[in-house]
């Protein structure tokens, strides 16, 4: 099936190798610019105070939001927002705005009090109820904007990387029973990418990685996403060939080139395509004699 594989996007492949650093850098830049702009506008409104005060206020706020973004990413993965889940998960996110604001206020105020104490001054935020109400109005906006950025980014990556799905079982003639296991173990998967469609063979899959509500299917140097859990998808593949080797990873045994034991009892799997997959100690027995 290698002839049917898309050649891929070199820019996208390069980006994905630096994806984590790019994502962190994006939020650092956004929060830094926001902090500077808010500090300047606050100082313009209160020119009777030194510029360092609004700078400390906004720095503590932006730093706290930055620390909360990974938690919001994990929360959105647990309660994803799309049309099929909107009614079920929207109430969770409404509650999430309260948790987000509460954590933001507590950490932000602690940072401000520590900064003021470091120069021998004191910081008096005012009545906590008023502070929370004021900050909540701003934090709801921040929560929605961050959530919108996360969802939009995920949809963009899906469009660029390609999303896979299991092919529907072939229709059978009237009165004829379908072949046993035909739907349970699909041989091929349909991938949609940038308005193109092509097939990949199940035997060409090298390894799988759980990614929130998706699994990443690694095939011939390309990654495609399929909406499924790792356990459910493994249940559709040949257990003699595909095994779970880590909480978040599974591999095609035929694609393992080398098993490198580690001092911790875990192992590192070097695949034939040059990639590496972690193998936890509790899953090493699944490798058998490979």
BELDA-V491073 format. One line per field, one symbol per residue. psi: psi as a letter, one per 20 degrees, with the letter a starting at -180 (. if undefined). burial: I if it has 16 or more other C-alpha atoms within 10 Angstrom, else O. Layout:
psi=???
burial=???
This chain:
psi=ihhiqqirohggggghhkgghhgghghggghgggggghgghghhhmiiqqhhghggghghghggghhighhhghghhhmqorhhjghhighhhghhhggggghggggghggghggghhjkrqpoiaphgggggghhhhhgggggggghgggggghghghghppqqpqqqqqqqpipqqppjghhnqhqqpppoljqprqqqhiipgrqppmcjrqpoooljqpqqporqggghhiiroiihpqpirhjqqqohijphqooqqhiiarpporhjirqpqoqgijhhihcj.
burial=OOOOIIOOOOOOOOOOOOOOOOOOOOOOOOIIOOIIOIIOOIIOOOOOOOOOIIIIIIIIIIIIIIOOIOOIIOOIIOIIIOOOOOOOIOOOIOOIIIOIIIOIIOIIIOIIIOIOOOOOOOOOOOOOOOOIOOOIOOIIOIIOOIIOOIIOOOOOOIOIIIIIIIOOOOOOOOOOOOOOOOOOIIIIIIIIIOOOOOIIIIIIIIIIIIIIIIIIIIIIOIIIIIIIIIOOIIOIIIOOOIIIIIOIIIIIIIIIOOIOOOOOOIIIIIIOOOOIIIIIOOIIOOIOOO
